Structures are given as structure tokens and as C-alpha cells.
């Protein structure tokens, strides 16, 4: 994980690079350059740790257990505890710096 920044992401959307973003009360405020490092990506309904290179996923590993940022149905981002790639409990809205793939406009 890069520079002490938690690396998180949500479902992969084509042609939109994964970036480091700043969040305030569950909303992205601004995003920076494409991210390189590890991030939690939802792939086929399961969250996995993936290697990211210049904003693109290069490969993913086994289902993730830990804490990750997830966009909720309300449209806000919250931190969620996960076990074997599945969400168990969420709390938020999230404020801080994290890695995610922005949505297409």
C-alpha cells in the first residue's frame, strides 16, 4: 500500500483510471493522479486485493478480509468490514483519503 494511504476501490468501470481521492462526509472532493499499488476491488461480486499499475488493474488475488471503502445505495461512501470478500458491517460516511475508481459521468 502506498505512502500510508489505505487503498480501496469499488467495482471496475472501463476507461476510468483508479485514483487516490479525498473524501468529505462520504463524498469524493477531488482525485489525484492514477494510482499504482494495491487496492481492494469488487470483481464478480467478491472483494479482492488487486495490483494496480498507473490506474489499471493488472491482477487480483483471493477474496479480501479486512476493512474497505464501499459506495452504498445512498450514494455515500462508507468503510465496511469484510470477511472472505463479503461485506459484514459498514459505518460512515467516510472522511479521509482513499483509493477508488471514479464513476463515469
GROMACS elastic network, one bead per residue, 0.5 to 0.9 nm:
[ bonds ]
;  ai    aj funct       b0    kb
    1     4     6  0.67873   500
    1     5     6  0.67589   500
    1     6     6  0.67304   500
    1     7     6  0.62307   500
    1    36     6  0.88569   500
    1    37     6  0.56731   500
    1    38     6  0.54599   500
    1    39     6  0.76311   500
    2     5     6  0.57336   500
    2     6     6  0.76605   500
    2     7     6  0.75800   500
    2    35     6  0.88867   500
    2    36     6  0.77959   500
    2    37     6  0.60663   500
    2    38     6  0.77555   500
    3     6     6  0.86934   500
    4     7     6  0.89962   500
    5    20     6  0.85305   500
    5    97     6  0.67099   500
    5    98     6  0.63343   500
    5    99     6  0.79142   500
    6    39     6  0.81758   500
    6    68     6  0.84232   500
    6    97     6  0.73897   500
    6    98     6  0.55253   500
    6    99     6  0.69887   500
    7    20     6  0.81419   500
    7    37     6  0.78865   500
    7    38     6  0.62257   500
    7    40     6  0.66032   500
    7    68     6  0.79680   500
    7    69     6  0.86108   500
    7    97     6  0.89259   500
    7    98     6  0.56988   500
    7   100     6  0.75612   500
    8    20     6  0.89876   500
    8    38     6  0.82074   500
    8    41     6  0.70106   500
    8    49     6  0.88723   500
    8    67     6  0.87577   500
    8    68     6  0.56215   500
    8    69     6  0.55614   500
    8    70     6  0.80953   500
    8    98     6  0.59764   500
    8   100     6  0.54862   500
    8   101     6  0.87394   500
    9    12     6  0.81323   500
    9    18     6  0.75114   500
    9    19     6  0.88788   500
    9    39     6  0.60336   500
    9    40     6  0.53156   500
    9    41     6  0.50884   500
    9    42     6  0.74652   500
    9    68     6  0.77106   500
    9    69     6  0.65908   500
    9    70     6  0.72809   500
    9    98     6  0.80820   500
    9    99     6  0.56826   500
    9   101     6  0.57010   500
    9   102     6  0.87325   500
   10    13     6  0.88452   500
   10    40     6  0.72328   500
   10    41     6  0.51864   500
   10    42     6  0.53753   500
   10    43     6  0.86029   500
   10    47     6  0.82203   500
   10    68     6  0.89679   500
   10    69     6  0.74764   500
   10    70     6  0.60975   500
   10    71     6  0.71987   500
   10   100     6  0.61364   500
   10   101     6  0.63924   500
   10   102     6  0.86370   500
   11    41     6  0.60531   500
   11    43     6  0.64498   500
   11    44     6  0.87138   500
   11    45     6  0.85678   500
   11    47     6  0.87486   500
   11   100     6  0.89480   500
   11   101     6  0.75973   500
   12    16     6  0.84755   500
   12    18     6  0.86090   500
   12    41     6  0.69954   500
   12    42     6  0.70285   500
   12    43     6  0.72938   500
   12    57     6  0.84963   500
   12   101     6  0.68175   500
   13    16     6  0.61961   500
   13    17     6  0.84697   500
   13   101     6  0.72221   500
   13   102     6  0.80311   500
   13   103     6  0.69322   500
   13   104     6  0.74493   500
   14    17     6  0.81003   500
   14   104     6  0.86769   500
   15    56     6  0.87961   500
   15   104     6  0.86862   500
   16    19     6  0.89616   500
   16    55     6  0.79684   500
   16    56     6  0.84660   500
   16   101     6  0.67260   500
   16   102     6  0.66582   500
   16   103     6  0.74141   500
   16   104     6  0.70068   500
   17    33     6  0.87533   500
   17    34     6  0.57896   500
   17    35     6  0.77506   500
   17    54     6  0.75409   500
   17    56     6  0.59406   500
   17   100     6  0.88310   500
   17   101     6  0.61958   500
   17   102     6  0.75222   500
   18    33     6  0.86447   500
   18    34     6  0.56867   500
   18    35     6  0.57679   500
   18    36     6  0.84634   500
   18    52     6  0.78371   500
   18    54     6  0.78724   500
   18    56     6  0.64198   500
   18    57     6  0.83207   500
   18    99     6  0.69188   500
   18   100     6  0.54658   500
   18   102     6  0.68245   500
   19    31     6  0.61490   500
   19    32     6  0.59418   500
   19    33     6  0.59185   500
   19    36     6  0.84361   500
   19    54     6  0.86686   500
   19    55     6  0.61910   500
   19    98     6  0.84930   500
   19    99     6  0.55947   500
   19   100     6  0.57734   500
   19   101     6  0.60763   500
   19   102     6  0.75044   500
   20    30     6  0.86988   500
   20    31     6  0.56282   500
   20    32     6  0.54918   500
   20    33     6  0.69697   500
   20    34     6  0.71157   500
   20    35     6  0.60780   500
   20    97     6  0.70333   500
   20    98     6  0.56620   500
   20   100     6  0.64916   500
   20   101     6  0.85223   500
   21    28     6  0.62880   500
   21    29     6  0.72321   500
   21    30     6  0.56713   500
   21    32     6  0.61879   500
   21    96     6  0.84695   500
   21    97     6  0.57385   500
   21    98     6  0.55404   500
   21    99     6  0.58594   500
   21   100     6  0.69869   500
   21   102     6  0.88197   500
   22    27     6  0.84212   500
   22    28     6  0.57183   500
   22    29     6  0.55488   500
   22    30     6  0.56229   500
   22    31     6  0.63212   500
   22    32     6  0.85770   500
   22    95     6  0.76448   500
   22    96     6  0.57775   500
   22    98     6  0.65126   500
   22    99     6  0.86113   500
   23    26     6  0.60523   500
   23    27     6  0.52704   500
   23    29     6  0.53342   500
   23    30     6  0.75039   500
   23    77     6  0.84174   500
   23    94     6  0.66578   500
   23    96     6  0.51928   500
   23    97     6  0.60503   500
   23    98     6  0.76143   500
   24    27     6  0.54196   500
   24    28     6  0.64704   500
   24    29     6  0.64104   500
   24    93     6  0.81440   500
   24    94     6  0.67077   500
   24    96     6  0.66353   500
   24    97     6  0.89805   500
   25    28     6  0.85369   500
   25    76     6  0.78293   500
   25    77     6  0.81133   500
   25    78     6  0.89748   500
   25    92     6  0.77492   500
   25    93     6  0.50940   500
   25    94     6  0.54833   500
   25    95     6  0.51963   500
   25    96     6  0.87097   500
   26    71     6  0.84636   500
   26    75     6  0.82014   500
   26    78     6  0.62991   500
   26    92     6  0.70080   500
   26    95     6  0.61195   500
   27    75     6  0.81705   500
   27    76     6  0.59200   500
   27    77     6  0.64023   500
   27    93     6  0.80998   500
   27    94     6  0.77046   500
   27    95     6  0.80055   500
   28    31     6  0.73814   500
   28    77     6  0.83344   500
   28    95     6  0.88544   500
   28   102     6  0.87308   500
   31    34     6  0.87741   500
   31    99     6  0.88480   500
   31   102     6  0.84541   500
   32    35     6  0.82053   500
   33    54     6  0.83907   500
   33    55     6  0.82370   500
   34    53     6  0.82476   500
   34    54     6  0.51675   500
   34    56     6  0.81860   500
   35    38     6  0.88597   500
   35    52     6  0.67905   500
   35    53     6  0.67377   500
   35    54     6  0.53591   500
   35    56     6  0.80723   500
   35    99     6  0.73752   500
   35   100     6  0.88244   500
   36    39     6  0.88369   500
   36    51     6  0.76893   500
   36    54     6  0.50562   500
   36    55     6  0.61664   500
   36    56     6  0.81076   500
   37    50     6  0.84049   500
   37    51     6  0.58456   500
   37    52     6  0.51521   500
   37    53     6  0.65265   500
   37    54     6  0.85835   500
   38    49     6  0.65522   500
   38    50     6  0.55514   500
   38    52     6  0.57072   500
   38    53     6  0.87206   500
   39    48     6  0.81763   500
   39    49     6  0.56177   500
   39    50     6  0.54063   500
   39    51     6  0.65727   500
   39    52     6  0.68074   500
   39    57     6  0.89155   500
   39    99     6  0.69530   500
   39   100     6  0.78514   500
   40    47     6  0.62234   500
   40    48     6  0.53949   500
   40    50     6  0.60588   500
   40    51     6  0.88921   500
   40    60     6  0.88812   500
   40    64     6  0.73340   500
   40    68     6  0.67491   500
   40    69     6  0.83529   500
   40    99     6  0.87428   500
   40   100     6  0.85287   500
   41    46     6  0.81437   500
   41    47     6  0.53864   500
   41    48     6  0.53942   500
   41    49     6  0.62994   500
   41    50     6  0.64037   500
   41    57     6  0.87920   500
   41    60     6  0.81667   500
   41   100     6  0.83861   500
   41   101     6  0.89403   500
   42    45     6  0.60078   500
   42    46     6  0.53288   500
   42    48     6  0.62310   500
   42    49     6  0.88560   500
   42    85     6  0.81799   500
   43    46     6  0.53409   500
   43    47     6  0.60821   500
   43    48     6  0.68982   500
   43    60     6  0.86940   500
   44    47     6  0.82926   500
   45    85     6  0.83172   500
   45    86     6  0.82845   500
   46    63     6  0.64768   500
   46    64     6  0.81221   500
   46    84     6  0.80742   500
   46    86     6  0.62009   500
   47    62     6  0.86620   500
   47    63     6  0.57882   500
   47    64     6  0.56708   500
   47    65     6  0.85233   500
   47    68     6  0.88236   500
   47    82     6  0.82051   500
   47    84     6  0.78561   500
   47    86     6  0.66033   500
   47    87     6  0.84970   500
   48    60     6  0.62089   500
   48    61     6  0.59459   500
   48    62     6  0.58798   500
   48    65     6  0.84951   500
   48    84     6  0.85300   500
   48    85     6  0.61572   500
   49    59     6  0.87331   500
   49    60     6  0.57002   500
   49    61     6  0.55462   500
   49    62     6  0.70377   500
   49    63     6  0.71436   500
   49    64     6  0.59630   500
   50    57     6  0.65472   500
   50    58     6  0.72806   500
   50    59     6  0.55856   500
   50    61     6  0.61052   500
   51    56     6  0.84099   500
   51    57     6  0.59102   500
   51    58     6  0.56054   500
   51    59     6  0.55446   500
   51    60     6  0.62880   500
   51    61     6  0.85196   500
   52    55     6  0.59327   500
   52    56     6  0.53362   500
   52    58     6  0.57966   500
   52    59     6  0.77027   500
   53    56     6  0.53264   500
   53    57     6  0.64408   500
   53    58     6  0.65885   500
   54    57     6  0.85859   500
   55   101     6  0.82201   500
   57    60     6  0.76759   500
   60    63     6  0.89216   500
   61    64     6  0.81689   500
   62    84     6  0.81094   500
   62    85     6  0.82306   500
   63    83     6  0.80333   500
   63    86     6  0.81345   500
   64    67     6  0.87437   500
   64    82     6  0.69473   500
   64    83     6  0.65999   500
   64    84     6  0.52222   500
   64    86     6  0.79468   500
   65    68     6  0.89736   500
   65    81     6  0.76966   500
   65    82     6  0.51341   500
   65    84     6  0.51270   500
   65    85     6  0.61189   500
   65    86     6  0.81142   500
   66    80     6  0.82997   500
   66    81     6  0.57060   500
   66    82     6  0.52467   500
   66    83     6  0.65969   500
   66    84     6  0.86224   500
   66    85     6  0.87327   500
   67    79     6  0.65347   500
   67    80     6  0.54602   500
   67    82     6  0.59253   500
   67    83     6  0.88983   500
   68    78     6  0.82854   500
   68    79     6  0.54624   500
   68    80     6  0.53501   500
   68    81     6  0.65611   500
   68    82     6  0.72853   500
   68    87     6  0.89731   500
   69    77     6  0.64003   500
   69    78     6  0.55928   500
   69    80     6  0.61061   500
   69    81     6  0.89478   500
   69    90     6  0.89673   500
   69    94     6  0.78815   500
   69    98     6  0.77505   500
   69    99     6  0.85290   500
   69   100     6  0.81195   500
   70    76     6  0.83516   500
   70    77     6  0.54009   500
   70    78     6  0.55266   500
   70    79     6  0.62007   500
   70    80     6  0.66569   500
   70    90     6  0.85109   500
   71    74     6  0.79488   500
   71    75     6  0.60447   500
   71    76     6  0.56474   500
   71    78     6  0.64031   500
   71    79     6  0.88052   500
   72    75     6  0.54157   500
   72    76     6  0.55923   500
   72    77     6  0.59779   500
   72    78     6  0.69100   500
   73    76     6  0.74561   500
   74    77     6  0.85768   500
   76    92     6  0.83936   500
   76    93     6  0.63432   500
   76    94     6  0.80023   500
   77    92     6  0.72086   500
   77    93     6  0.58371   500
   77    94     6  0.58107   500
   77    95     6  0.87988   500
   78    90     6  0.62800   500
   78    91     6  0.56243   500
   78    95     6  0.87058   500
   79    89     6  0.85421   500
   79    90     6  0.56051   500
   79    91     6  0.56081   500
   79    92     6  0.60567   500
   79    93     6  0.75524   500
   79    94     6  0.63291   500
   80    87     6  0.63252   500
   80    88     6  0.70884   500
   80    89     6  0.54778   500
   80    91     6  0.63467   500
   80    92     6  0.85051   500
   81    86     6  0.84811   500
   81    87     6  0.60241   500
   81    88     6  0.56084   500
   81    89     6  0.52803   500
   81    90     6  0.62512   500
   81    91     6  0.87462   500
   82    85     6  0.59230   500
   82    86     6  0.52353   500
   82    88     6  0.53569   500
   82    89     6  0.73037   500
   82    90     6  0.89485   500
   83    86     6  0.54034   500
   83    87     6  0.66701   500
   83    88     6  0.67753   500
   84    87     6  0.86514   500
   87    90     6  0.75831   500
   91    94     6  0.79018   500
   92    95     6  0.80571   500
  102   105     6  0.88592   500
